[in-house]
């Protein structure tokens, strides 16, 4: 076993934190499980001697319980259609459900001109996208860690085109059924997508490729279906962002470290556990850091329409609310660098060639890391040295795309380093938390890397940290 970086909690401690988070189950924004995780972080931070500050936010919270879908034959028989997952923040039905004739409404976002009084069915194919359209590669480590030419991922597809429930509502549809295509049944199961929209007011569910034939046959025979979707809707639900300051020898300059706390599984989002370990590390050092360290754990990543400002990530709200802690104006502290930790320990799983199964590849999921300039890329590569498990791809933001909670820091001109792996299972919400896809040693090494980088940045001058480079544009 590798020797731990002096001052970090040991592997067993961090594994215990991860196991606790896993057993909470999905921690979607503002739910009881999410609040328990926030309380866990608060208690842990307080126990090591740092003061925790809280921002309480209020929002409209939708929470699903279960959904059932049946095809109804003229002779009174019913055929159950397995629901792969519930469309987040879609809607709800009574306990008796809603019944209506099925109608085909196309692909992607759907076309609902014939959907009035019917249950709309929309197909969504997950097609490969050119990687260079979304990402600009800076560097890789080791040499075989290059990005693939195409990305094929249900999370990406959820941003590009899934059933538009508000348009379906305007057209008078009773409900919407989305059919995942071009991914396996196992890959489609439990996908919590699209994850950022606000309440839509129309029941919606997802089914997998195995349900497609039965639904299309039902449409051809003008069959009716019954959808039951149990959910609750709460106005003015509360959720909390917490943050803590680790004092340095100066409070004029800060290094801002952030993540979000809400998420559907064990890797989305476990970045807070890495930040907690980094705070332990700082507490165990003989001297204060040169600069003040600011740790921000935001809520609302899975409700961006309600928490993010102007369609940005949830950290944008915290930045707006606390300029005195980072913006560097009018005597305020200045954030000289930003570190974002998300999705620690991800192993790669992929559909097989004919999309009949979802299997481990035996490789680390590509460790995608945005760096705001070449200087930070070099510092990150330096911090990687000694890693046993590594498959790093350093990125430059491209075409106004910067995934994850590092985005608002970058947009505000803070030089950033942001870890943001994106496996296919990133947004699934299963009971088992995708625990079998988390590699504890990889997670530990990633935390060590960021602890090393934090300390290196602490002793690096502002000039050598550099400024934010403009993002790249293009497709190559």
C-alpha positions in Angstrom: 0.0 0.0 0.0 1.3 3.5 -0.8 2.3 5.7 2.0 -0.2 8.5 2.7 0.7 12.1 2.2 1.6 13.3 5.7 -1.4 14.9 7.3 -4.2 13.4 5.2 -6.7 11.0 6.8 -5.8 7.4 6.1 -7.5 5.3 3.4 -9.8 3.5 5.9 -11.2 6.8 7.2 -12.0 8.2 3.7 -13.5 4.8 2.7 -15.7 5.0 5.8 -16.9 8.4 4.8 -17.7 7.1 1.3 -19.6 4.1 2.7 -21.7 6.4 4.9 -22.5 8.5 1.9 -23.4 5.5 -0.2 -25.8 4.1 2.4 -27.7 7.4 2.4 -28.9 6.6 -1.1 -29.7 9.3 -3.6 -29.1 12.8 -2.1 -31.2 14.9 -4.5 -31.5 18.6 -3.8 -33.2 19.4 -0.6 -34.2 15.8 0.3 -33.8 14.3 3.8 -30.8 12.2 2.6 -29.2 15.3 1.1 -29.6 17.2 4.4 -28.2 14.4 6.4 -25.1 14.5 4.2 -24.7 18.2 4.7 -25.1 17.7 8.4 -22.3 15.0 8.3 -20.0 17.5 6.5 -20.9 20.2 9.0 -20.2 18.0 12.0 -16.9 16.7 10.6 -15.6 20.2 9.7 -16.6 21.6 13.2 -14.9 18.6 14.9 -11.5 19.5 13.4 -11.9 23.1 14.6 -13.2 25.2 11.7 -16.3 27.3 11.8 -19.0 26.4 9.3 -21.1 29.2 7.7 -24.5 28.5 6.2 -26.6 30.0 3.4 -30.2 28.7 3.4 -32.1 28.8 0.1 -35.7 28.1 -0.7 -37.0 26.4 -3.8 -39.9 24.3 -5.2 -39.0 20.7 -4.5 -40.4 17.8 -6.5 -39.7 14.3 -5.1 -40.7 11.1 -6.9 -41.7 7.9 -5.2 -42.5 5.3 -7.9 -44.0 4.9 -11.4 -45.8 2.1 -13.2 -46.8 1.8 -16.9 -49.3 -0.6 -18.4 -50.5 -1.2 -21.9 -54.3 -1.8 -22.0 -55.8 -4.3 -24.5 -59.4 -4.1 -25.7 -60.2 -7.3 -23.9 -59.3 -5.8 -20.6 -55.9 -7.5 -20.2 -52.9 -5.4 -19.2 -49.2 -5.7 -20.1 -46.7 -4.1 -17.7 -44.0 -2.1 -19.3 -40.9 -1.7 -17.1 -40.0 1.9 -16.3 -36.3 2.5 -16.5 -36.5 5.7 -14.5 -38.8 8.7 -13.9 -38.2 11.9 -15.8 -37.0 14.4 -13.1 -39.3 17.2 -12.0 -41.8 16.0 -14.6 -45.2 15.8 -12.8 -47.4 13.4 -11.0 -50.7 11.5 -11.2 -53.4 10.4 -8.8 -53.2 7.0 -7.3 -55.4 5.7 -10.2 -53.0 7.1 -12.8 -53.9 8.6 -16.1 -55.1 6.7 -19.2 -54.9 7.7 -22.8 -54.2 6.5 -26.3 -50.6 6.2 -27.2 -49.3 8.5 -30.0 -45.9 8.7 -31.6 -44.4 12.1 -31.3 -41.0 11.7 -33.1 -37.5 11.9 -31.8 -35.3 14.1 -29.6 -37.4 16.9 -28.1 -40.5 15.6 -29.9 -43.3 17.1 -32.0 -46.7 17.2 -30.2 -49.2 18.5 -32.7 -51.2 15.2 -32.5 -50.8 14.7 -28.8 -53.8 16.4 -27.3 -55.6 14.1 -24.9 -53.0 11.3 -25.5 -49.9 9.9 -24.0 -46.9 10.9 -26.2 -44.1 8.6 -27.0 -40.7 10.1 -28.0 -37.6 8.2 -29.0 -34.2 9.5 -27.9 -31.1 8.0 -29.5 -27.7 8.5 -27.8 -25.5 9.2 -30.8 -21.7 9.6 -30.8 -20.6 13.3 -30.8 -17.2 14.6 -32.0 -15.1 15.0 -28.9 -13.4 18.1 -30.3 -16.7 19.9 -30.5 -16.9 19.8 -26.7 -13.4 19.6 -25.5 -9.9 21.0 -26.4 -7.1 18.7 -25.2 -4.1 20.4 -23.6 -2.1 17.4 -22.4 -2.4 13.8 -21.3 -0.7 11.6 -18.7 0.4 8.9 -19.4 0.7 9.1 -23.2 -2.0 6.5 -23.9 -4.7 8.6 -22.0 -5.8 10.5 -25.1 -9.5 11.3 -25.6 -11.5 9.1 -27.9 -12.6 10.7 -31.2 -16.2 10.4 -30.2 -18.2 10.7 -27.0 -21.4 8.7 -26.5 -23.0 9.4 -23.2 -26.7 9.7 -22.0 -25.7 12.7 -19.9 -24.5 14.7 -22.9 -27.6 13.6 -24.9 -29.8 15.1 -22.1 -28.4 18.5 -22.9 -28.9 18.1 -26.7 -32.4 16.8 -27.1 -34.8 15.0 -24.8 -38.6 15.2 -24.6 -39.7 18.8 -24.1 -42.4 18.4 -21.5 -43.5 22.1 -21.5 -44.2 21.9 -25.2 -46.0 18.7 -24.7 -48.1 20.4 -22.0 -48.9 23.3 -24.3 -50.1 20.8 -26.9 -52.5 19.1 -24.4 -50.6 15.8 -23.9 -51.5 13.8 -20.9 -48.0 12.4 -20.3 -44.8 11.7 -22.1 -42.9 8.4 -22.4 -39.2 8.7 -23.5 -37.6 5.6 -25.1 -33.8 5.4 -24.8 -32.2 4.1 -27.9 -28.6 3.2 -28.8 -27.7 2.3 -25.3 -28.1 -0.9 -23.4 -31.0 -1.7 -21.0 -28.5 -1.7 -18.1 -27.1 1.7 -19.1 -30.6 3.2 -19.4 -31.7 1.9 -16.0 -32.0 4.6 -13.2 -30.8 7.5 -15.3 -31.8 10.7 -13.5 -32.0 12.8 -16.7 -32.4 15.6 -17.6 -31.2 16.6 -14.1 -31.3 20.4 -14.0 -34.8 21.4 -15.1 -37.4 23.0 -12.9 -40.9 21.6 -12.4 -42.6 20.7 -15.7 -46.1 19.9 -14.6 -46.5 16.9 -16.8 -45.9 13.2 -15.8 -43.0 11.7 -17.7 -41.0 8.4 -17.6 -38.2 6.7 -19.4 -38.2 3.2 -20.8 -35.4 1.2 -22.3 -34.9 -0.4 -25.7 -36.6 -3.6 -24.6 -39.9 -1.8 -24.2 -39.7 -0.1 -27.6 -41.3 -2.8 -29.6 -44.3 -3.2 -27.3 -44.9 0.6 -27.3 -44.6 0.9 -31.1 -46.9 -2.0 -31.6 -49.3 -0.4 -29.1 -49.2 2.8 -31.1 -49.9 1.0 -34.4 -52.9 -0.7 -32.9 -54.1 2.5 -31.2 -53.8 0.9 -27.8 -54.3 2.9 -24.6 -51.9 3.0 -21.7 -52.1 3.8 -18.0 -49.3 5.7 -16.3 -49.1 6.0 -12.5 -46.5 8.4 -11.1 -46.4 9.0 -7.4 -44.6 12.2 -6.4 -44.8 15.2 -4.0 -44.4 18.9 -4.7 -43.3 21.2 -1.9 -43.2 25.0 -2.2 -40.5 26.8 -0.3 -38.5 23.7 0.5 -35.1 24.5 2.2 -31.6 23.5 1.2 -28.2 24.7 2.4 -24.9 25.7 1.1 -22.1 25.5 3.7 -18.6 27.0 3.6 -15.6 27.3 5.9 -12.5 29.5 6.0 -9.1 28.0 6.9 -7.1 31.1 7.9 -3.7 31.7 6.3 -0.9 34.1 7.1 -2.7 36.6 4.9 -6.4 37.1 4.3 -5.9 39.3 1.3 -5.4 36.4 -1.1 -7.4 33.1 -1.0 -7.5 29.8 -2.8 -11.1 28.8 -3.3 -11.9 25.1 -3.2 -15.5 24.0 -4.2 -17.9 21.2 -5.1 -21.6 20.5 -4.7 -23.3 18.2 -2.2 -26.4 17.0 -4.0 -26.3 14.0 -6.3 -27.9 10.7 -7.1 -25.1 8.2 -6.4 -21.8 7.5 -4.7 -19.6 9.4 -7.2 -22.1 12.2 -7.9 -21.2 13.9 -5.6 -18.3 12.7 -3.4 -16.0 15.7 -4.1 -17.0 17.0 -0.6 -15.2 14.0 0.9 -12.0 15.0 -0.8 -12.4 18.6 0.4 -13.0 17.3 3.9 -9.8 15.3 3.7 -7.9 18.4 2.4 -9.2 20.4 5.4 -7.9 17.7 7.8 -4.6 17.9 5.9 -4.4 21.6 6.5 -5.3 21.3 10.2 -2.4 18.7 10.6 0.3 21.0 9.2 2.8 22.6 11.6 2.1 26.1 10.2 -0.7 28.0 8.6 -0.8 28.2 4.8 0.5 31.4 3.3 -2.9 32.2 1.9 -6.3 31.7 3.3 -8.2 28.6 2.1 -11.9 28.9 1.4 -13.9 25.7 1.1 -17.4 25.9 -0.4 -19.9 23.1 -0.6 -22.9 24.3 -2.6 -26.4 22.9 -3.0 -28.5 23.1 -6.1 -26.4 21.4 -8.8 -29.3 19.1 -9.5 -31.7 22.0 -9.7 -29.7 24.5 -11.8 -32.8 26.2 -13.1 -33.7 27.2 -9.6 -30.2 27.7 -8.1 -27.8 28.7 -10.8 -27.8 32.3 -12.1 -28.5 32.8 -15.8 -28.3 29.1 -16.5 -24.9 28.8 -14.9 -23.7 26.3 -12.3 -24.9 26.5 -8.7 -21.7 28.1 -7.4 -22.7 31.3 -9.3 -25.2 32.0 -6.6 -22.6 31.7 -3.8 -20.2 34.0 -5.7 -22.9 36.6 -6.1 -23.8 36.4 -2.4 -20.3 36.7 -1.0 -18.1 39.0 -3.1 -16.2 40.1 0.0 -14.6 36.6 0.2 -13.2 36.4 -3.4 -13.6 39.3 -5.9 -10.7 41.5 -4.8 -12.5 44.8 -5.1 -13.0 47.5 -2.5 -10.7 45.9 0.0 -12.2 42.4 -0.5 -10.1 39.3 -0.5 -9.0 38.1 -3.9 -9.3 34.5 -5.1 -5.9 33.9 -6.9 -6.8 30.3 -7.8 -9.8 27.9 -7.7 -9.8 24.1 -7.3 -12.9 22.0 -8.0 -13.3 18.4 -7.0 -16.0 16.2 -8.5 -16.6 12.5 -9.2 -13.7 10.9 -7.4 -12.7 7.3 -8.0 -14.6 6.7 -11.2 -13.9 3.4 -13.1 -14.9 3.1 -16.7 -18.0 1.1 -17.7 -19.2 0.9 -21.3 -21.9 -0.7 -23.4 -20.6 -3.6 -25.5 -20.6 -3.3 -29.3 -24.2 -4.4 -29.9 -25.6 -2.5 -26.9 -26.8 -5.6 -25.1 -24.9 -5.2 -21.9 -23.1 -2.6 -19.8 -19.7 -3.8 -18.5 -16.5 -2.7 -16.8 -13.6 -2.1 -19.1 -11.0 -2.5 -16.4 -9.7 1.0 -16.9 -10.0 4.2 -15.0 -12.7 6.6 -16.4 -10.8 9.4 -18.2 -9.8 11.9 -15.5 -10.9 15.0 -17.3 -9.3 18.1 -15.7 -9.9 21.7 -16.9 -7.0 24.0 -16.4 -7.4 27.7 -17.0 -4.0 28.2 -18.5 -0.7 26.4 -19.4 0.9 27.3 -16.1 -1.8 25.5 -14.1 -1.6 22.5 -16.5 2.1 22.2 -15.7 1.5 22.4 -12.0 -1.2 19.7 -12.2 1.1 17.4 -14.1 3.7 18.0 -11.5 1.2 17.1 -8.7 0.4 13.8 -10.5 3.9 12.5 -10.1 4.0 9.2 -8.0 0.5 8.2 -8.9 -0.1 4.5 -9.5 -3.5 4.9 -11.0 -3.8 7.7 -13.5 -5.5 8.4 -16.9 -5.5 12.2 -17.0 -6.6 14.4 -19.8 -6.1 18.1 -19.3 -8.6 20.3 -21.0 -9.0 23.9 -22.1 -12.6 25.2 -22.1 -14.1 25.1 -25.5 -17.1 26.6 -27.3 -18.5 28.1 -24.0 -18.6 24.6 -22.5 -17.1 24.1 -19.1 -18.7 21.1 -17.3 -19.1 21.2 -13.5 -19.0 23.7 -10.6 -15.6 25.1 -11.7 -17.4 26.9 -14.5 -18.5 30.0 -12.5 -15.0 30.5 -11.1 -13.6 30.4 -14.6 -16.2 32.8 -15.8 -15.3 35.3 -13.0 -11.7 35.2 -14.1 -10.4 33.0 -11.3 -7.6 30.6 -12.6 -9.1 27.2 -12.2 -8.2 23.5 -12.0 -11.4 21.4 -12.1 -11.6 17.6 -11.9 -14.7 16.4 -13.8 -14.8 12.8 -15.0 -18.0 12.0 -16.9 -18.8 8.2 -17.0 -22.0 7.0 -18.5 -23.4 6.2 -15.0 -22.7 9.7 -13.7 -26.4 10.6 -13.2 -27.9 7.2 -12.3 -29.9 7.0 -9.1 -29.9 3.4 -8.0 -30.3 2.1 -4.5 -26.8 0.6 -4.5 -25.1 4.1 -5.2 -23.0 2.6 -8.0 -20.6 1.5 -5.2 -19.1 -1.2 -7.4 -17.9 1.5 -9.8 -15.8 3.4 -7.3 -12.2 2.6 -6.8 -11.1 3.6 -3.3 -7.4 3.7 -4.1 -8.0 5.9 -7.2 -10.1 8.2 -5.1 -7.3 8.5 -2.5 -4.7 9.3 -5.1 -6.9 12.0 -6.6 -7.3 13.6 -3.2 -3.5 13.5 -2.7 -3.0 15.1 -6.0 -5.3 18.0 -5.1 -3.7 18.4 -1.7 -0.3 18.6 -3.3 -1.6 21.1 -5.9 -3.2 23.2 -3.2 0.1 23.5 -1.3 2.1 24.2 -4.4 -0.3 27.0 -5.4 -0.1 28.4 -1.9 3.6 29.1 -2.4 3.4 30.2 -6.0 3.2 33.9 -6.9 0.2 35.3 -8.6 2.3 36.1 -11.6 3.4 32.4 -11.9 -0.2 31.1 -11.3 -1.0 33.2 -14.4 -4.3 34.6 -15.7 -7.3 32.9 -17.2 -6.7 32.2 -20.9 -9.6 32.8 -23.3 -11.6 29.7 -24.1 -11.0 28.0 -27.4 -13.5 27.9 -30.3 -13.8 25.6 -33.2 -14.2 21.8 -33.8 -10.5 20.8 -34.1 
